[in-house]
Structure formats: C-alpha cells, structure tokens
Amino acid sequence: MDVAKDIRFSGLRNSFNTNNLISKTKGDKVIWALVVLLTLVSLLAVYSATGSLAYKNYKGNTEIYLFKQIAFILVGIMVIYFAHLVNYTFYSRVAKIAFGISLVLLFYTLFFGVKMNEGSRWIRLPLINMTMQTSDFAKLALFMYLARLLSKKQDVIKDFKKGFIPVITPVALTCILIAPANLSTALLLGASCLLLLFIGRVSTKHILATIGIALIPIVFLISAAVMRHGKSTNDDVVAPIKKTSSTLFGRVDTWIGRMESFIYGSKQTDNDAYQVNQAKIAIANGGIF
C-alpha cells in the first residue's frame, strides 16, 4: 500500500516538475520570465486601478475587471505559446501582408475611428462588439516588416538609397498615420524603430539625421506653445484648451495646448483635462509600484 502511494506521489511530482515544463518550452527563458512578471504586475495594476469603479458600476463586485483581465491574460498566453511554436521564417513571409493591412487599418481609423476620450484611435469590431486600438497591431506589423527588411538589406545597409531609404520609409509612414490620433505613441514607436535600426547596423549618421528631422516639428510645437501663452491675457495660467476635432489641424492645436499646459500649467475643466488629471492622480497615489 505504501509502495503504491509512493509511486502515485512520485508520478504526480514528476508531472508538475518545473524543469520538465521548462524543457518543453522553446525560446529565450528570460523573455518568458519577463512575460510572467509583467503579467502578474498587470493584475495588480488593474485590480488597484479599477476596484472603486467596479464597486460603483457592479453593485459592490470589485473583482469583475480583475477576472476579465485574467481571462484576457489566459487567452494571450495561449496565443504566445502557440505563436512561439511556429518557425520564425513564417513571420518573415507574412510581415509584408501584415504591414499592408496595418496601413489600411490606420487610414480607416484616421477618418472613421471610434472617438474615445477626445481621440479617434479605435475601431469597433462588428461581430464581437469590441474596440481595438489599431496602432497596437501596426506596431507589431511594423517591427516584423522592419526586421525582415534589415535582414534582407544587410549587404547594402550603409548605402543611403539602397539601404536606408527602404527601411526608414515604412517607419515614417506608420508614425505619420498614428500621430494625428496619438502623438505620444508615434514618438515612442519612432524611437523604438530607430533603436532597431541601430541594432541592424544602419549608418549612425543616417540615424542622427533622422532624429534631427524628427525634432523639427517638436521644436515647432514648443515654440507655438510659448508664443500662444505670450498672447494670453492671463499671466498666471493658460486658458482652457478648446475641444477640437480629430482632424489633423484640430489635433495640432491639441498638441500645442498640451505643450502649453505642461510648461505653464492649465485651468481646464475636469472633462477637458480628464486624461491629464487621471495621470496626476495615478502618480500621486501610486507609490513605489
């Protein structure tokens, strides 16, 4: 009887052996560890940030958003696991198609996107009635396509016409399409792509020249914010930022207004400054983690 127990216990222990599980998982173990770590952190962040809202909207049920996040995470981990089993050359083959689809989605979002929090950066999926931020798909598609280009252009990567122009064009096009709806995402994406170009052995002088060109509109926005503040009748704080449309010119005015409020402070209404106020509340109450 004891022998049978030992056999069953030994089998159970082996079935949950961590080393056995890790040995069946391909890829960089550090990346897998980071995925698990960020997943756990996201659960803490979602629960702490949505507890009060869930209590208010769902009659005291403070865990509903947490359970939704867990469901999304489980689906995401399944997708990651099956995706990592696919040969990486497959992603190189589909990168061009994915990038083309991302451009179409970004164009559609720019003109027909769902407006949320004064920004048209989402599209609504008709069958499941959920919203999707197209810039997230565009980032993934761009990284795949850029990696493909860098791999194929290594023989001429230092050449401006044959190497640099073909790899910087999709980056510039994607960032330009994202910027009207989400300038911060476009800037972060551009910076990430420049780092990828540096790793891909692109000429440093070409990268520095690109950074210099990208700084021109940023300097323009800062200068416009300073000039507009100088014309303000209030010397202490700037006037509230007017609600603008999601068109390019409307978004430029919004960017200038945010630069102005960042530099000099703002007396926007709660509705107009919702995102800014929520960010300040999160920073003030967030603590170390």
PyMOL commands that set and color helices and strands:
alter all, ss='L'
color gray80, all
select helices_A, chain A and resi 2-15+18-23+29-57+64-84+88-112+134-152+154-156+160-178+183-199+204-230+248-264+274-285
alter helices_A, ss='H'
color red, helices_A
select strands_A, chain A and resi 114-116+119-125+130-133
alter strands_A, ss='S'
color yellow, strands_A
deselect
rebuild
show_as cartoon
